[in-house]
């Protein structure tokens, strides 16, 4: 009988996000063991999530479901170290781009390997998380993992070849805009609104602007034509060039 015994190899931001999602949903977990090389990171996690256990690498890797929450350059080395305790029945979920299921399978004996590109909005249980499974995994096994991950938000099963595209256009997407939201709140206050009014104004307008863009039935050009004054329009081409150069350059680096 499978249990909700989780192990995390790596205790960084994404582990924090996933643990918060489980905590918000009051998910019934049998045990959670987190390993990280940084003791300060583990101490902070333990303070925020008292229900976890901080343990050694092999202890975390010996749980029923193991999350590989590491950066791509160190994953293969980590897999070498934990291979001895990864059984055929271990559910192994990698949270990184670039390192394929085939490469992971070359290091461990697990028959239940998945890769997911998690989203920061899982912190509030509203993530958009694409997931790909080893081809040999049947429907029921896939369903079991998706059920475990349900507190994270919406989990989209997709082809593995598309995961890096989702990393660029979904997982990292908020970072392209969050600082702009913050700056607009500052400008709202500089022009006379209270902090509360500034926050409400930016939040409400953004929500409606997204709805207008995607749900109005207008083309993007028609939506953008609804407002005649474009104060930073002269900088638009420069901004587009930054998006293309930075993001497509990064995409090239994270592709398998």
Secondary structure, 3 states (H helix, E strand, C coil): CCCCEEEEECCCHHHHHHHHHHHHCCCCCCEEEEECCCHHHHHHHHHHCCCCEECCHHHHHCCCEEEECCCHHHHHHHHHHHHHHCCCCCEEEECCCCCCHHHHHCCCCCCEEEEEECCHHHHHCCEEEEEEECCCCCHHHHHHHHHHHHHHEEEEECCHHHHHHHHHHHHCHHHHCHHHHHHHHHHHHHCCCCHHHHHHHHHHHHHHHHHHHHHCCCCHHHHHCCCCCCCCHHHHHHHHHHHHHHHHHHHHHHCC
